[in-house]
Amino acid sequence: MGEVAARAGVPVSTLHFYEAEGLLWSRRTAGNQRRYGRGVLRAIAIIKVAQRAGIPLSTIRERLAPFAGLQKVTAADWERLSTEWRNDLDDRIARLTRLRDQMNSCIGCGCLSIEDCPLRNPGDMLGDAGPGARLLDPE
């Protein structure tokens, strides 16, 4: 475990965390030592890149799950993952850009009217859904 951590440039505690979160898989020897597959360094790199891009751990875990029993993640696997994540990031960028543009027209007005505010309730979409708390992330 220490060797993998050193080669990956992460603390051992990170490997423990990744395993506990279902992001990495190891097998145990008769002496109860962890042994990782050949692709563990690439998997750690994928996790770190995805985290830097702001991809939630639950999404990373879901997308890495098919590789649990494999010895390594191939370049083709990485290409598929990165394409999926790129689409997610493009969507997030578009939503953040819309939010930024709406903020320009709203900052300083002070109204934050539940009925009219384009940030809190665009087109009164929340009112149509009935009473109670609603998700405030318009598509």
TARAFEN-V347240 format. One record per pair of residues at least 12 apart in sequence whose ideal C-beta (glycine too) atoms are under 10 Angstrom apart, sorted by the first residue. I is the first residue (numbers start at 1). J is the second residue. Records with the same first field share a line. If there is no record, write none. Layout:
I: J / J
//
This chain:
1: 15 / 16 / 19 / 26 / 33 / 34 / 35 / 36
2: 15
3: 36
4: 24 / 26 / 34 / 35 / 36 / 40 / 41 / 44
5: 44
7: 40 / 41 / 44
8: 36 / 40 / 41 / 42 / 43 / 44 / 45 / 47 / 48
9: 41 / 44 / 45 / 48
10: 44 / 47 / 48
14: 44 / 47 / 48
15: 34 / 36 / 40 / 44
16: 34
17: 57
18: 40 / 43 / 44 / 47 / 48 / 57 / 60 / 61 / 64
19: 34 / 36
21: 47 / 57 / 58 / 60 / 61
22: 57 / 58 / 60 / 61 / 62 / 64 / 65 / 68
23: 43 / 44 / 46 / 47 / 50 / 51 / 57 / 60 / 61 / 64 / 65 / 68
24: 36 / 37 / 39 / 40 / 43 / 44 / 47 / 64 / 68
25: 37 / 40 / 43 / 64 / 65 / 67 / 68 / 69 / 70
26: 40
36: 71
37: 67 / 68 / 69 / 70 / 71 / 72 / 73
38: 70 / 71 / 72 / 73
39: 67 / 70 / 71 / 72 / 73 / 74 / 77
40: 71 / 72 / 73
41: 72 / 73
42: 67 / 72 / 73 / 74 / 75 / 77 / 78
43: 60 / 64 / 67 / 70 / 72 / 73 / 77 / 78
45: 73 / 78
46: 60 / 63 / 64 / 67 / 73 / 77 / 78 / 81 / 82 / 85
47: 60 / 61 / 64
49: 78 / 81 / 82 / 85
50: 63 / 64 / 81 / 82 / 85 / 88
53: 82 / 85 / 86 / 88 / 89 / 92
54: 85 / 88 / 89 / 92
55: 81 / 84 / 85 / 88 / 89 / 92
56: 88
59: 84 / 85 / 88
60: 81 / 85
63: 77 / 80 / 81 / 84 / 85 / 88
64: 77 / 81
66: 80 / 81
67: 81
91: 139
94: 139
95: 137 / 138 / 139
98: 118 / 122 / 138 / 139
99: 118 / 119 / 137 / 138
101: 118
102: 117 / 118 / 119 / 122 / 138
103: 118 / 119
105: 118 / 119
106: 118 / 119 / 120
107: 119
114: 126 / 127
115: 127
118: 138
119: 136 / 138
120: 134 / 136 / 138
121: 134 / 136 / 138
122: 136 / 138 / 139
123: 138
125: 138 / 139
126: 138
//
